[in-house]
Amino acid sequence: MKNIKPECRPVDKKRRQLMQWLAITGGVSTLGGMIPTSVFAAGDDEIRIGYWPIVGGLPLYVALEQGFFKEVGLNVKGVKFASAQQIVEGMITGRIHGCANGTATGALGLGAITSPGLFKIICSNPSNHTLVLDEFLVPLNSPAKAISDLKGKKIACGPGIQNVTMAKIILEKNGFTNPSVIELPVGQHAPALAAGQIDGVYTLEPTGTVGRMKNLSRTLETGVISKYVLGNADAPWFGGAAALNASFIASKPEETKKFIAAYQKAVEFIAAHPDKARENVAGYTSIEPALVKEVPLPGFVMYSGLKGDNLQWFQKFYDVFTERKIFSKPVDVASLIYQG
């Protein structure tokens, strides 16, 4: 296998554009603080995939732990990042070759605007009130019975533009006027609730499970994006996705096919053996091995299934970012999906 080289593209201007967005949205402001040093010491044949430590990244965890990548002769390494924005910058600068499910599609959309043709989506993870990923939590002893009861309180969310935008829309739909939110790493959400530092948080699994099982917090509502942002509690919210850099796809077509086949095998494994698949959450997220059976799972849809109603709901989510002027121009979801 030939050496994998960083993408040969001018990145300085694109990086500055992305960093301006990150500065606006509270992201980390220096490259040194954004890219883990481990990505600079990669082996010649190593395929580096960025992930955010949430349940949404499960197909990558399963493929790594079950040996699906090794079965097809690939040397894949998962590289943990603190936010989706960091992952996207890693893709833009060529330091990673793609991202796992759970990477915020809003951040990917910004990356597509900043660096057209950057990536192709190979899988996405829809969620709603039954396929649980997104949720609103409160302290265990909170008297709140609905999100609207939190007016005037301190509300937090995960880091990055997607989390901030979603949290504000949820609050607006529940009667808040000009809501403000505090950005916190997801690992701090449950402890911050228990310590009384915040009164509510928009977050993602496994935070709700951790908080519930450790008596740190309780779940006020799940599927909040489908209900309040998309306007239909049963709608699939395609809030996260796995993608490969377009440069990797073009230069490594055989490796791309093998990677996608192994990734799809992981998705099929999750559907057929959810309890077994859950075991792979431990070690990649804040969930402890003893609690993995309690973790709810989102859905996973490979690129071939991102059409019809799925594509329409995905596009509606992106249209929200355009309407909110987070996207400087409309982004066509169909153009970002891998075609095989």
C-alpha positions as CSV (number, residue, x, y, z in Angstrom):
1,M,0.0,0.0,0.0
2,K,1.4,3.4,-0.9
3,N,2.1,6.0,1.7
4,I,-0.8,8.1,2.6
5,K,0.1,11.8,2.2
6,P,-1.6,14.9,3.5
7,E,-3.9,16.5,1.0
8,C,-2.0,18.7,-1.5
9,R,-4.3,21.7,-1.3
10,P,-3.8,25.3,-0.2
11,V,-5.3,25.3,3.3
12,D,-4.2,28.6,4.8
13,K,-7.1,30.7,3.6
14,K,-9.6,27.9,4.2
15,R,-8.2,27.3,7.7
16,R,-8.6,31.0,8.5
17,Q,-12.2,31.0,7.3
18,L,-13.0,28.0,9.5
19,M,-11.1,29.5,12.4
20,Q,-13.2,32.7,12.1
21,W,-16.4,30.6,12.4
22,L,-14.9,28.8,15.4
23,A,-14.0,32.1,17.1
24,I,-17.6,33.3,16.5
25,T,-19.0,30.1,17.9
26,G,-16.7,29.7,20.9
27,G,-14.4,27.0,19.4
28,V,-10.8,26.5,20.2
29,S,-8.7,29.2,18.6
30,T,-5.3,27.6,18.0
31,L,-4.4,24.7,15.7
32,G,-2.0,23.3,18.3
33,G,-4.9,22.9,20.7
34,M,-7.2,21.4,18.2
35,I,-5.4,18.5,16.6
36,P,-4.2,15.7,18.9
37,T,-0.4,15.1,18.6
38,S,-1.1,11.4,17.8
39,V,-2.3,12.3,14.3
40,F,1.2,13.5,13.4
41,A,2.9,10.2,14.2
42,A,0.8,8.0,11.9
43,G,2.2,4.9,10.2
44,D,2.7,4.9,6.4
45,D,-0.4,2.8,5.7
46,E,-2.6,4.2,8.5
47,I,-6.1,5.5,7.8
48,R,-6.9,8.1,10.5
49,I,-10.6,8.6,11.3
50,G,-11.6,11.4,13.7
51,Y,-14.4,10.8,16.2
52,W,-16.2,12.7,18.9
53,P,-16.7,10.5,22.0
54,I,-20.5,10.0,21.9
55,V,-22.7,7.0,21.1
56,G,-23.2,8.2,17.6
57,G,-19.7,7.0,16.7
58,L,-20.6,3.4,17.4
59,P,-20.0,2.0,13.8
60,L,-16.4,3.0,14.0
61,Y,-16.0,1.6,17.5
62,V,-17.6,-1.7,16.4
63,A,-15.5,-1.9,13.2
64,L,-12.3,-1.4,15.2
65,E,-13.1,-3.7,18.1
66,Q,-14.6,-6.5,16.1
67,G,-11.7,-6.4,13.6
68,F,-13.8,-5.6,10.5
69,F,-11.2,-3.3,9.1
70,K,-8.4,-5.8,9.7
71,E,-10.4,-8.4,7.9
72,V,-10.2,-6.4,4.7
73,G,-6.6,-5.6,5.2
74,L,-6.9,-2.0,6.4
75,N,-4.9,-0.3,9.2
76,V,-7.5,2.1,10.6
77,K,-7.0,4.3,13.7
78,G,-9.6,6.2,15.5
79,V,-8.5,9.7,16.6
80,K,-10.5,11.3,19.4
81,F,-11.3,15.0,19.2
82,A,-13.0,17.4,21.6
83,S,-15.5,18.8,19.1
84,A,-16.8,18.3,15.6
85,Q,-15.2,21.6,14.5
86,Q,-11.8,20.1,15.4
87,I,-12.6,17.1,13.3
88,V,-13.5,19.1,10.3
89,E,-10.4,21.2,10.5
90,G,-8.4,18.0,10.7
91,M,-10.1,16.9,7.4
92,I,-9.4,20.2,5.8
93,T,-5.7,20.2,6.7
94,G,-5.4,16.5,5.6
95,R,-4.3,15.3,9.0
96,I,-7.2,12.8,9.1
97,H,-8.7,11.0,6.2
98,G,-12.3,11.1,7.4
99,C,-14.7,11.1,10.3
100,A,-17.0,8.7,12.2
101,N,-20.7,8.9,12.7
102,G,-21.6,11.4,15.4
103,T,-19.6,14.2,13.7
104,A,-22.1,17.1,13.6
105,T,-23.5,17.5,10.1
106,G,-23.7,21.2,10.7
107,A,-20.0,21.4,11.2
108,L,-19.5,19.3,8.0
109,G,-21.8,21.7,6.1
110,L,-19.5,24.6,7.2
111,G,-16.6,22.5,6.0
112,A,-18.2,22.0,2.7
113,I,-18.7,25.7,2.3
114,T,-15.2,26.5,3.4
115,S,-13.6,23.8,1.3
116,P,-15.9,22.7,-1.6
117,G,-15.5,19.1,-2.5
118,L,-13.8,18.3,0.8
119,F,-15.7,15.0,1.6
120,K,-18.4,12.5,0.8
121,I,-20.8,11.2,3.4
122,I,-20.9,7.4,3.6
123,C,-23.3,7.0,6.6
124,S,-25.5,9.1,8.8
125,N,-27.1,8.5,12.2
126,P,-30.8,9.6,12.4
127,S,-32.4,10.0,15.8
128,N,-35.7,11.0,17.3
129,H,-37.7,10.2,20.4
130,T,-37.5,6.5,19.8
131,L,-34.0,6.3,18.3
132,V,-32.5,8.3,21.1
133,L,-29.4,10.5,20.8
134,D,-30.4,14.1,21.6
135,E,-32.0,15.0,24.9
136,F,-32.6,17.7,27.5
137,L,-31.5,17.0,31.1
138,V,-32.0,18.7,34.4
139,P,-30.6,18.1,37.9
140,L,-32.1,15.1,39.8
141,N,-34.0,17.4,42.2
142,S,-35.2,19.9,39.6
143,P,-38.9,20.8,39.9
144,A,-39.0,21.4,36.1
145,K,-41.6,19.3,34.3
146,A,-41.0,20.9,30.9
147,I,-38.3,22.8,29.1
148,S,-40.5,26.0,29.4
149,D,-40.1,25.7,33.2
150,L,-36.4,26.6,32.8
151,K,-36.9,30.2,31.8
152,G,-34.4,32.5,33.5
153,K,-32.2,29.5,34.4
154,K,-28.6,28.7,33.3
155,I,-28.8,26.4,30.3
156,A,-25.8,24.6,28.7
157,C,-25.0,22.6,25.6
158,G,-22.1,20.9,23.9
159,P,-19.4,22.9,22.1
160,G,-19.8,24.1,18.6
161,I,-22.1,25.9,16.2
162,Q,-24.5,22.9,15.8
163,N,-25.1,22.4,19.5
164,V,-25.5,26.1,20.2
165,T,-27.9,26.7,17.3
166,M,-30.0,23.6,18.2
167,A,-30.2,24.6,21.9
168,K,-31.3,28.1,21.1
169,I,-34.0,26.9,18.7
170,I,-35.3,24.4,21.3
171,L,-35.5,27.2,23.9
172,E,-37.2,29.6,21.5
173,K,-39.8,27.0,20.7
174,N,-40.5,26.7,24.4
175,G,-41.1,30.4,24.9
176,F,-37.6,31.8,25.6
177,T,-36.7,35.2,24.2
178,N,-33.2,35.7,22.9
179,P,-31.9,32.7,24.8
180,S,-28.2,32.3,25.7
181,V,-26.4,29.0,26.4
182,I,-23.2,28.0,28.0
183,E,-20.9,25.7,26.0
184,L,-19.5,22.8,27.9
185,P,-17.7,19.6,26.9
186,V,-20.2,16.8,26.9
187,G,-18.3,15.0,29.7
188,Q,-19.0,17.9,32.0
189,H,-22.8,18.0,31.5
190,A,-24.0,15.6,34.1
191,P,-21.5,16.7,36.8
192,A,-22.3,20.3,36.2
193,L,-26.0,19.6,36.7
194,A,-25.3,17.6,39.9
195,A,-23.1,20.4,41.2
196,G,-25.8,23.1,40.6
197,Q,-23.6,24.9,38.1
198,I,-26.3,24.7,35.4
199,D,-30.1,24.2,35.6
200,G,-30.5,22.4,32.3
201,V,-28.6,21.1,29.3
202,Y,-29.1,20.1,25.7
203,T,-26.9,17.1,25.3
204,L,-26.3,13.8,23.5
205,E,-26.1,10.2,24.7
206,P,-24.5,8.7,26.7
207,T,-24.8,11.7,28.9
208,G,-28.4,11.0,29.9
209,T,-27.6,7.4,30.7
210,V,-24.6,8.4,32.8
211,G,-26.6,11.0,34.7
212,R,-29.5,8.7,35.3
213,M,-27.5,5.6,36.4
214,K,-25.3,7.7,38.7
215,N,-28.1,9.7,40.1
216,L,-26.6,12.9,38.8
217,S,-29.5,14.1,36.5
218,R,-32.8,13.1,35.0
219,T,-34.0,13.3,31.4
220,L,-36.6,15.9,30.8
221,E,-37.2,15.1,27.1
222,T,-35.7,13.1,24.3
223,G,-35.9,13.7,20.5
224,V,-35.9,17.4,21.0
225,I,-34.4,18.2,17.6
226,S,-37.1,16.3,15.6
227,K,-39.9,17.8,17.7
228,Y,-38.8,21.5,17.9
229,V,-36.4,22.0,15.0
230,L,-37.9,19.7,12.3
231,G,-41.4,20.1,13.6
232,N,-42.2,16.3,13.7
233,A,-41.4,14.2,16.7
234,D,-41.1,11.1,14.5
235,A,-38.9,12.7,11.9
236,P,-35.3,11.4,11.5
237,W,-32.8,14.0,12.6
238,F,-29.6,13.4,10.6
239,G,-27.4,15.3,13.1
240,G,-24.3,13.2,12.6
241,A,-22.5,11.5,9.8
242,A,-19.4,9.6,8.8
243,A,-17.5,10.8,5.8
244,L,-14.3,10.2,3.9
245,N,-12.1,13.0,2.4
246,A,-12.7,13.2,-1.4
247,S,-9.0,13.3,-1.9
248,F,-8.7,9.9,-0.1
249,I,-11.5,8.5,-2.2
250,A,-9.9,9.7,-5.4
251,S,-6.4,8.5,-4.6
252,K,-7.3,5.3,-2.8
253,P,-10.4,3.8,-4.6
254,E,-9.7,0.2,-3.5
255,E,-9.1,1.1,0.1
256,T,-12.2,3.3,0.0
257,K,-14.4,0.3,-1.1
258,K,-12.8,-1.9,1.6
259,F,-13.3,0.8,4.2
260,I,-17.0,1.3,3.3
261,A,-17.6,-2.5,3.2
262,A,-16.2,-2.9,6.7
263,Y,-18.1,0.1,7.9
264,Q,-21.4,-1.2,6.5
265,K,-20.6,-4.6,8.2
266,A,-20.4,-2.7,11.5
267,V,-23.8,-1.0,10.8
268,E,-25.3,-4.4,10.1
269,F,-23.7,-5.8,13.2
270,I,-25.3,-3.1,15.3
271,A,-28.7,-3.8,13.9
272,A,-28.4,-7.5,14.4
273,H,-26.7,-7.5,17.7
274,P,-27.5,-4.2,19.5
275,D,-26.5,-5.5,23.0
276,K,-23.2,-6.9,21.8
277,A,-22.6,-3.7,19.9
278,R,-23.2,-1.6,23.0
279,E,-20.2,-3.2,24.6
280,N,-18.0,-1.2,22.2
281,V,-19.3,2.1,23.6
282,A,-17.1,1.7,26.7
283,G,-13.6,2.9,26.1
284,Y,-14.6,5.4,23.4
285,T,-17.1,7.5,25.5
286,S,-17.6,8.4,29.1
287,I,-19.9,5.4,29.7
288,E,-18.6,2.7,32.0
289,P,-18.7,-1.0,31.0
290,A,-21.2,-1.8,33.7
291,L,-23.7,0.7,32.2
292,V,-23.4,0.0,28.5
293,K,-26.6,-2.1,28.4
294,E,-28.6,1.0,29.5
295,V,-27.5,3.1,26.6
296,P,-30.1,3.8,23.9
297,L,-28.9,3.7,20.3
298,P,-29.6,6.1,17.3
299,G,-30.2,4.6,13.9
300,F,-27.5,4.3,11.2
301,V,-28.2,4.7,7.5
302,M,-25.6,4.0,4.8
303,Y,-25.2,6.3,1.9
304,S,-27.4,4.2,-0.3
305,G,-30.3,4.8,2.1
306,L,-29.9,8.6,2.1
307,K,-32.6,9.3,-0.5
308,G,-36.4,9.9,-0.6
309,D,-37.8,11.0,2.7
310,N,-34.5,10.5,4.4
311,L,-32.8,13.0,2.0
312,Q,-35.7,15.5,2.4
313,W,-35.4,15.5,6.2
314,F,-31.7,15.8,6.0
315,Q,-32.0,18.7,3.6
316,K,-34.6,20.4,5.9
317,F,-32.1,20.3,8.7
318,Y,-29.5,22.0,6.6
319,D,-32.0,24.5,5.5
320,V,-32.3,25.6,9.1
321,F,-28.6,26.6,9.1
322,T,-29.2,28.6,5.9
323,E,-32.2,30.3,7.4
324,R,-30.3,31.1,10.6
325,K,-27.4,32.5,8.4
326,I,-25.0,30.0,9.9
327,F,-24.4,28.8,6.4
328,S,-23.4,31.7,4.1
329,K,-25.2,29.9,1.2
330,P,-27.5,26.9,0.8
331,V,-25.9,23.5,0.9
332,D,-27.3,20.7,-1.2
333,V,-27.1,17.5,0.9
334,A,-27.4,15.2,-2.2
335,S,-24.1,16.6,-3.5
336,L,-22.3,15.6,-0.4
337,I,-23.3,11.9,-0.4
338,Y,-21.0,9.2,-1.7
339,Q,-22.3,7.6,-4.9
340,G,-20.3,4.4,-4.9
